[in-house]
Amino acid sequence: MPSRSLRLIASSVLLSSLSAVCSAQEPKAEAPEVEIKQELPLEALKRFADVFNQIRQGYVKEIPQSELMDYAIRGMMSNLDPHSVYLNKEAFNELQDSTSGEFGGIGIEVGKENGFITVISPIDDTPAAKAGLQSGDVILSIDGESMENKTLSEAIDRMRGEAGTSIILEIGRSGESQPFDVELERANIPVKSTRERLLAPGIGYLRISQFQRKTHEDVGKSLDKLLESGELSGLVLDLRNNPGGVLQASVGVADHFLDGGLVVYTEGRIEDAAAEYEATAGDRLNGAPIVVLINRGSASASEIVAGALQDQKRAVIMGTQSFGKGSVQTVLPLSEEIAVKLTTALYFTPSGRSIQAEGITPDINVERAKVTAVASGRRISEADLRGHLENVQAEDKAEQDEKAFNAEESLQLLDDDNQLFEAFTLLKGLSILQQRVSVRAATGTSDAAPSEPEQEAP
């Protein structure tokens, strides 16, 4: 049994630490109340010292005291919410890597679909892209260990590692009769958190995979590239399977699309936890329509952006219900190597909605599905008839090319990603409507056809 002096020393040290914290954060109280507050911690700390020493001296295996203290801290944190955790050296380094935008790995975005670890997209110029991994590939095993019933984070942990080390993935691919192995060599992956491209002339696509410290800068660069070919008539902002990240980065991203106004506000017990975040003046798209894609994998910072754009009537939210993580975590370093990630506040959208355990409800619900075009039978048209008259209004070649581009992109999107196809179609419709409204406003007439001259009745 531990000595009484040892227990008293441990209790005294811990009690003095807690007393210092209480005196710094809580208001002054009457003397009797202070005495009551001190009695409970003293008994609890004495009990902790007893258990600690019983384990240290009597457990079947010897466990270092520092390791026992880690166990105790983890146990205390585990009884809070799921996002409050103790970060040891390895976990702290991993967190810093994920927010800074570089890590050792193979370079793929993964998600979990129908219980399987599935490749969302390989990142350009990474081992995964060079090895030919494709969107939709299923990762069946990693280095011979089955990924069945593994969590997404467990699979990611197995794929990450020191640059130069090798890894073997067993891949299942649609169209292939048998799984096959792919051997890759890990590399340092400088992750750009955004990707962009034109879906059609004037309609842009911007994917944000996570919110790192510089994501708002990456979004600005992506918009610069999209705007090089001219003003955009619409943008798809893809936040699907985006787990979130840095709060300030989400505010910066929303700022690109809002002309001022509230983005998000937070509330918590301590004074520093209460804050309001406003957008600055200036909308990069000058009011062009935005469709934001979300799904169950869109969480935290993703929901801040989607909620702000929805409440500010700036975008149409499409997809499925988001994850519902409406809490803010603060990383509190305890040393250079360890830290505590503690939930310190809840955040609210501009209209005052708390999405904690609720999520963002899309304006248009579109489930992910496999959709293919139905081939129609061969039908004869006027152009097939012998001796048909030619159309005297020849189309400009540029217009023909644009129609061909749109048709090709539409069919590919329909086949690959029905949610993106629906967003693209909505933006095309809004763009056409906006153009016609502009024509009517400018001319005072419809742009459908020239009006017939008035004729007097005989």
C-alpha positions as CSV (number, residue, x, y, z in Angstrom):
1,M,0.0,0.0,0.0
2,P,1.2,3.5,-0.8
3,S,2.2,5.6,2.2
4,R,-0.1,8.3,3.6
5,S,2.6,10.9,2.9
6,L,2.8,10.0,-0.8
7,R,-1.0,10.3,-1.1
8,L,-1.0,13.6,0.6
9,I,1.8,15.0,-1.5
10,A,0.0,13.9,-4.7
11,S,-3.3,15.3,-3.5
12,S,-1.7,18.6,-2.4
13,V,0.1,19.1,-5.7
14,L,-3.0,18.4,-7.9
15,L,-5.2,20.4,-5.6
16,S,-2.9,23.5,-5.7
17,S,-2.9,23.3,-9.5
18,L,-6.7,23.1,-9.6
19,S,-7.0,26.0,-7.1
20,A,-4.8,28.2,-9.3
21,V,-7.1,27.4,-12.3
22,C,-10.2,28.2,-10.4
23,S,-8.9,31.4,-9.1
24,A,-7.9,32.6,-12.6
25,Q,-11.2,31.7,-14.3
26,E,-14.1,31.8,-11.8
27,P,-15.5,34.8,-10.0
28,K,-14.9,35.4,-6.3
29,A,-17.3,33.7,-4.0
30,E,-18.3,33.7,-0.3
31,A,-16.0,31.8,2.0
32,P,-18.4,28.9,2.8
33,E,-18.8,28.2,-1.0
34,V,-15.1,28.1,-1.5
35,E,-14.8,25.5,1.3
36,I,-17.4,23.3,-0.3
37,K,-15.7,23.4,-3.7
38,Q,-12.4,22.3,-2.1
39,E,-13.8,19.4,-0.2
40,L,-14.9,17.4,-3.3
41,P,-11.7,17.7,-5.3
42,L,-9.6,16.7,-2.2
43,E,-11.5,13.4,-1.8
44,A,-11.5,12.8,-5.5
45,L,-7.8,13.4,-5.8
46,K,-7.0,11.2,-2.8
47,R,-9.0,8.5,-4.5
48,F,-7.1,9.0,-7.7
49,A,-3.7,8.8,-5.9
50,D,-4.8,5.5,-4.3
51,V,-5.9,3.9,-7.6
52,F,-2.8,5.2,-9.3
53,N,-0.5,3.6,-6.8
54,Q,-2.5,0.3,-6.6
55,I,-2.1,-0.1,-10.4
56,R,1.6,1.0,-10.3
57,Q,2.5,-1.5,-7.6
58,G,0.0,-4.4,-8.1
59,Y,-0.8,-4.7,-11.8
60,V,0.4,-7.9,-13.4
61,K,2.7,-6.0,-15.7
62,E,4.9,-3.1,-14.8
63,I,3.7,0.1,-16.5
64,P,5.8,3.3,-16.5
65,Q,4.3,6.1,-14.4
66,S,4.3,8.5,-17.3
67,E,2.3,6.0,-19.3
68,L,-0.2,5.5,-16.5
69,M,-0.7,9.3,-16.4
70,D,-1.4,9.3,-20.2
71,Y,-4.0,6.6,-19.6
72,A,-5.6,8.7,-16.9
73,I,-5.8,11.8,-19.1
74,R,-7.2,9.9,-22.0
75,G,-9.9,8.4,-19.7
76,M,-10.9,11.8,-18.5
77,M,-11.1,13.2,-22.1
78,S,-13.0,10.2,-23.4
79,N,-15.9,11.0,-21.1
80,L,-16.3,14.4,-22.7
81,D,-17.6,14.8,-26.3
82,P,-16.1,12.7,-29.2
83,H,-14.0,15.6,-30.4
84,S,-12.2,16.5,-27.2
85,V,-9.0,14.4,-27.2
86,Y,-5.5,14.1,-25.7
87,L,-2.9,14.5,-28.4
88,N,0.4,12.6,-27.7
89,K,3.5,13.4,-29.7
90,E,2.4,11.3,-32.8
91,A,-1.2,12.6,-32.8
92,F,0.0,16.2,-32.3
93,N,2.4,16.0,-35.2
94,E,-0.3,14.5,-37.4
95,L,-2.7,17.3,-36.6
96,Q,-0.1,19.9,-37.5
97,D,0.6,18.1,-40.8
98,S,-3.1,18.0,-41.7
99,T,-3.6,21.7,-41.1
100,S,-0.3,22.8,-42.7
101,G,-1.0,20.9,-45.9
102,E,1.9,18.4,-46.2
103,F,2.2,14.7,-45.1
104,G,3.9,11.5,-46.0
105,G,1.6,9.3,-48.0
106,I,0.4,8.1,-51.4
107,G,-1.8,11.0,-52.4
108,I,-5.5,10.0,-52.6
109,E,-8.7,11.3,-51.2
110,V,-10.8,8.5,-49.8
111,G,-14.2,8.0,-48.4
112,K,-16.4,5.2,-47.2
113,E,-19.2,4.1,-49.5
114,N,-21.5,1.1,-48.7
115,G,-19.0,0.0,-46.0
116,F,-16.0,0.0,-48.3
117,I,-12.9,2.3,-48.3
118,T,-13.3,3.9,-51.7
119,V,-11.0,6.2,-53.7
120,I,-12.7,9.6,-54.3
121,S,-9.9,11.0,-56.3
122,P,-6.1,10.6,-56.7
123,I,-4.2,13.9,-56.2
124,D,-2.3,15.1,-59.3
125,D,1.4,14.3,-59.5
126,T,1.4,11.9,-56.5
127,P,2.3,8.2,-56.3
128,A,-1.4,7.3,-56.5
129,A,-2.0,9.2,-59.7
130,K,1.2,7.9,-61.3
131,A,0.2,4.3,-60.4
132,G,-3.2,4.8,-62.2
133,L,-5.6,4.6,-59.2
134,Q,-9.0,5.8,-60.2
135,S,-12.1,7.3,-58.7
136,G,-14.4,4.5,-57.5
137,D,-11.6,2.0,-56.8
138,V,-12.2,0.0,-53.6
139,I,-9.3,-0.6,-51.3
140,L,-9.8,-4.2,-50.1
141,S,-6.6,-4.6,-48.1
142,I,-3.4,-2.6,-47.2
143,D,-0.2,-4.6,-46.8
144,G,-2.2,-7.8,-46.6
145,E,-4.5,-6.5,-43.8
146,S,-8.2,-6.5,-44.8
147,M,-10.0,-3.2,-44.6
148,E,-13.3,-4.8,-44.0
149,N,-14.9,-3.2,-40.9
150,K,-12.1,-0.7,-40.6
151,T,-12.9,2.9,-40.0
152,L,-11.8,5.6,-42.5
153,S,-9.3,7.0,-40.1
154,E,-7.8,3.6,-39.5
155,A,-7.3,3.1,-43.3
156,I,-5.8,6.6,-43.6
157,D,-3.4,5.9,-40.8
158,R,-2.2,2.7,-42.6
159,M,-1.6,4.6,-45.9
160,R,0.3,7.4,-44.4
161,G,4.0,7.0,-43.4
162,E,7.5,8.1,-44.0
163,A,8.4,9.2,-47.5
164,G,10.4,6.4,-49.4
165,T,8.6,3.5,-47.7
166,S,6.5,1.1,-49.8
167,I,2.9,0.0,-49.4
168,I,0.8,-2.5,-51.3
169,L,-2.9,-1.9,-51.9
170,E,-5.3,-4.6,-53.0
171,I,-7.7,-2.9,-55.4
172,G,-11.2,-3.9,-56.5
173,R,-12.3,-2.1,-59.7
174,S,-15.6,-2.0,-61.6
175,G,-15.1,-3.9,-64.9
176,E,-12.2,-6.0,-63.5
177,S,-13.1,-9.7,-62.8
178,Q,-10.5,-10.1,-60.1
179,P,-8.9,-7.8,-57.5
180,F,-5.3,-6.7,-58.2
181,D,-2.3,-5.4,-56.2
182,V,-0.7,-2.0,-56.6
183,E,2.6,-1.3,-55.0
184,L,3.4,2.3,-54.3
185,E,6.3,4.3,-52.7
186,R,5.2,6.9,-50.2
187,A,6.2,10.5,-50.8
188,N,5.9,13.9,-49.2
189,I,2.5,15.1,-50.4
190,P,2.1,18.9,-50.6
191,V,-1.6,19.0,-50.5
192,K,-3.4,21.8,-52.3
193,S,-6.8,21.9,-50.7
194,T,-8.6,23.1,-53.9
195,R,-9.1,21.9,-57.5
196,E,-10.8,23.8,-60.2
197,R,-11.9,23.4,-63.8
198,L,-14.5,24.7,-66.3
199,L,-17.5,22.4,-66.7
200,A,-18.6,24.5,-69.7
201,P,-17.8,28.0,-71.0
202,G,-18.7,30.4,-68.1
203,I,-19.6,27.6,-65.6
204,G,-16.8,26.8,-63.1
205,Y,-16.2,23.9,-60.7
206,L,-14.3,24.4,-57.4
207,R,-13.6,21.5,-55.1
208,I,-12.4,22.0,-51.5
209,S,-11.1,18.8,-50.0
210,Q,-10.4,20.2,-46.5
211,F,-9.9,23.5,-44.7
212,Q,-6.2,24.1,-44.0
213,R,-4.6,27.3,-42.8
214,K,-4.1,28.6,-46.3
215,T,-7.3,27.2,-48.0
216,H,-8.8,30.7,-48.4
217,E,-5.7,31.7,-50.3
218,D,-5.9,28.6,-52.5
219,V,-9.6,29.4,-53.2
220,G,-8.5,32.9,-54.4
221,K,-5.9,31.4,-56.7
222,S,-8.4,28.8,-58.1
223,L,-10.9,31.6,-58.8
224,D,-8.2,33.6,-60.6
225,K,-7.7,30.6,-62.9
226,L,-11.4,30.2,-63.6
227,L,-11.8,33.9,-64.3
228,E,-8.9,33.9,-66.8
229,S,-11.3,32.9,-69.6
230,G,-13.9,35.6,-68.7
231,E,-16.6,36.3,-66.2
232,L,-18.3,33.2,-64.7
233,S,-22.1,32.8,-65.1
234,G,-22.2,30.2,-62.4
235,L,-20.1,28.1,-60.0
236,V,-20.4,24.7,-58.4
237,L,-18.7,24.7,-55.0
238,D,-18.1,21.0,-54.0
239,L,-17.8,20.4,-50.3
240,R,-18.8,16.8,-50.3
241,N,-16.7,14.5,-48.0
242,N,-14.9,17.6,-46.7
243,P,-14.3,16.9,-43.0
244,G,-13.6,20.5,-42.1
245,G,-10.5,22.0,-40.5
246,V,-9.5,25.5,-39.5
247,L,-12.4,27.8,-38.5
248,Q,-10.7,31.0,-39.8
249,A,-10.1,29.3,-43.2
250,S,-13.9,28.7,-43.6
251,V,-14.6,32.3,-42.9
252,G,-12.0,33.3,-45.5
253,V,-13.6,31.0,-48.1
254,A,-17.1,32.4,-47.5
255,D,-15.7,35.9,-47.7
256,H,-14.8,35.3,-51.4
257,F,-18.5,34.9,-52.2
258,L,-20.2,37.4,-49.8
259,D,-20.4,41.1,-50.1
260,G,-20.2,41.7,-46.3
261,G,-22.4,40.4,-43.6
262,L,-22.1,37.8,-40.8
263,V,-20.5,34.4,-41.7
264,V,-20.7,32.6,-38.3
265,Y,-20.6,33.3,-34.6
266,T,-19.5,31.2,-31.6
267,E,-20.6,30.9,-28.0
268,G,-18.9,29.2,-25.1
269,R,-18.3,29.4,-21.3
270,I,-15.0,31.3,-21.4
271,E,-14.9,34.9,-22.7
272,D,-12.6,34.2,-25.6
273,A,-15.0,31.5,-27.0
274,A,-17.6,34.2,-27.9
275,A,-16.8,35.7,-31.3
276,E,-18.4,37.0,-34.5
277,Y,-16.9,36.6,-37.9
278,E,-17.9,39.0,-40.7
279,A,-17.2,39.0,-44.4
280,T,-15.6,42.0,-46.0
281,A,-17.1,43.9,-49.0
282,G,-16.5,42.5,-52.4
283,D,-18.0,39.4,-54.1
284,R,-15.5,37.7,-56.5
285,L,-18.3,36.4,-58.7
286,N,-20.3,39.6,-58.8
287,G,-23.5,37.8,-57.8
288,A,-23.2,34.9,-60.2
289,P,-25.3,31.9,-59.1
290,I,-23.6,29.3,-56.8
291,V,-24.6,25.7,-56.2
292,V,-23.0,24.2,-53.1
293,L,-22.7,20.4,-53.0
294,I,-22.8,18.7,-49.6
295,N,-23.3,15.2,-48.2
296,R,-23.0,13.3,-45.0
297,G,-19.3,13.6,-45.1
298,S,-19.4,17.4,-45.1
299,A,-18.7,18.6,-41.6
300,S,-17.6,21.5,-39.4
301,A,-15.9,24.2,-41.5
302,S,-17.8,22.9,-44.6
303,E,-21.1,23.4,-42.8
304,I,-20.0,26.9,-41.7
305,V,-19.5,27.8,-45.4
306,A,-22.7,26.1,-46.6
307,G,-24.8,27.6,-43.7
308,A,-23.5,31.1,-44.3
309,L,-24.1,31.0,-48.1
310,Q,-27.6,29.5,-47.4
311,D,-28.6,32.0,-44.7
312,Q,-27.3,35.0,-46.7
313,K,-29.4,33.8,-49.8
314,R,-26.2,33.6,-51.8
315,A,-26.3,30.0,-53.0
316,V,-28.5,27.0,-53.5
317,I,-27.4,24.0,-51.3
318,M,-27.8,20.7,-53.1
319,G,-27.1,17.1,-52.1
320,T,-27.9,15.3,-48.9
321,Q,-27.9,16.2,-45.2
322,S,-24.5,17.2,-43.8
323,F,-22.8,15.6,-40.8
324,G,-23.9,18.0,-38.1
325,K,-20.7,18.9,-36.3
326,G,-21.4,22.3,-34.8
327,S,-18.7,22.6,-32.2
328,V,-15.4,24.4,-32.1
329,Q,-12.2,22.7,-30.9
330,T,-9.2,24.7,-29.5
331,V,-5.8,23.0,-29.5
332,L,-4.1,23.8,-26.2
333,P,-0.4,22.8,-26.2
334,L,0.9,21.4,-22.9
335,S,4.4,21.3,-24.3
336,E,6.2,21.3,-27.6
337,E,5.2,17.7,-28.2
338,I,1.8,17.1,-26.6
339,A,-1.5,19.0,-26.4
340,V,-5.2,18.8,-25.6
341,K,-7.8,19.4,-28.3
342,L,-10.8,20.7,-26.3
343,T,-14.3,21.6,-27.4
344,T,-14.6,25.2,-26.2
345,A,-17.6,26.6,-28.1
346,L,-20.6,26.0,-30.4
347,Y,-21.0,27.8,-33.6
348,F,-24.1,29.3,-35.2
349,T,-25.0,30.2,-38.7
350,P,-26.0,33.9,-39.4
351,S,-29.7,33.2,-38.8
352,G,-28.9,31.7,-35.4
353,R,-29.1,28.0,-36.3
354,S,-27.1,25.6,-34.3
355,I,-26.4,22.6,-36.5
356,Q,-24.9,20.5,-33.7
357,A,-26.2,16.9,-34.3
358,E,-28.6,18.2,-37.0
359,G,-26.5,19.3,-40.0
360,I,-27.3,21.5,-42.9
361,T,-30.5,20.6,-44.8
362,P,-30.0,21.0,-48.6
363,D,-32.4,23.2,-50.5
364,I,-32.6,20.5,-53.2
365,N,-32.1,16.9,-52.1
366,V,-30.2,14.8,-54.5
367,E,-29.0,11.3,-53.5
368,R,-25.8,9.9,-55.0
369,A,-26.9,7.3,-57.6
370,K,-25.7,5.6,-60.7
371,V,-27.6,7.2,-63.6
372,T,-27.2,6.3,-67.3
373,A,-28.8,7.8,-70.4
374,V,-31.4,5.6,-72.0
375,A,-30.5,5.1,-75.7
376,S,-33.4,5.9,-77.9
377,G,-34.2,4.0,-81.1
378,R,-33.2,5.4,-84.5
379,R,-35.9,7.9,-85.7
380,I,-36.1,9.7,-89.0
381,S,-36.0,13.5,-88.9
382,E,-36.5,16.1,-91.5
383,A,-32.8,16.2,-92.3
384,D,-33.0,12.5,-93.4
385,L,-35.6,13.1,-96.0
386,R,-34.5,13.0,-99.6
387,G,-34.6,16.5,-101.1
388,H,-35.1,18.3,-97.8
389,L,-34.5,22.0,-97.8
390,E,-31.3,23.2,-96.2
391,N,-31.4,25.5,-93.2
392,V,-30.4,28.9,-94.5
393,Q,-29.5,30.2,-91.0
394,A,-26.0,28.5,-90.7
395,E,-24.8,28.4,-87.1
396,D,-21.6,30.1,-86.2
397,K,-18.8,27.4,-85.7
398,A,-18.0,28.7,-82.2
399,E,-21.6,28.1,-81.2
400,Q,-21.5,24.6,-82.6
401,D,-18.3,23.9,-80.7
402,E,-19.8,25.2,-77.5
403,K,-22.9,23.0,-77.9
404,A,-20.7,20.0,-78.6
405,F,-18.6,20.8,-75.5
406,N,-21.6,21.1,-73.3
407,A,-23.2,17.9,-74.6
408,E,-20.0,15.9,-74.1
409,E,-19.4,17.2,-70.6
410,S,-23.1,16.6,-69.6
411,L,-23.0,13.0,-70.7
412,Q,-19.8,12.4,-68.8
413,L,-21.0,14.0,-65.6
414,L,-24.3,12.1,-65.8
415,D,-22.3,8.8,-66.0
416,D,-19.7,9.7,-63.3
417,D,-21.4,11.9,-60.8
418,N,-25.2,12.5,-60.9
419,Q,-25.1,15.1,-58.1
420,L,-22.6,17.2,-60.0
421,F,-24.6,16.7,-63.1
422,E,-27.7,18.1,-61.4
423,A,-25.8,21.1,-60.1
424,F,-24.4,21.8,-63.6
425,T,-27.8,21.5,-65.2
426,L,-29.3,23.9,-62.6
427,L,-26.5,26.5,-63.3
428,K,-27.0,26.1,-67.1
429,G,-30.7,26.8,-66.7
430,L,-30.1,29.8,-64.4
431,S,-27.5,31.2,-66.8
432,I,-29.9,30.9,-69.8
433,L,-32.7,32.5,-67.8
434,Q,-30.4,35.3,-66.6
435,Q,-29.3,36.0,-70.2
436,R,-32.9,36.2,-71.4
437,V,-33.9,38.5,-68.6
438,S,-31.0,40.8,-69.5
439,V,-32.0,40.9,-73.1
440,R,-35.6,41.8,-72.3
441,A,-34.4,44.5,-69.9
442,A,-32.1,45.9,-72.5
443,T,-34.5,45.8,-75.5
444,G,-37.9,45.8,-73.8
445,T,-38.8,42.8,-76.0
446,S,-38.5,39.0,-75.9
447,D,-35.4,37.5,-77.4
448,A,-37.3,34.5,-78.7
449,A,-38.1,35.9,-82.2
450,P,-38.5,39.2,-83.9
451,S,-42.0,40.6,-83.7
452,E,-44.3,40.8,-86.8
453,P,-44.9,44.2,-88.2
454,E,-48.3,45.6,-87.3
455,Q,-50.9,45.5,-90.2
456,E,-54.0,47.5,-90.6
457,A,-57.3,45.8,-91.2
458,P,-58.8,46.5,-94.5
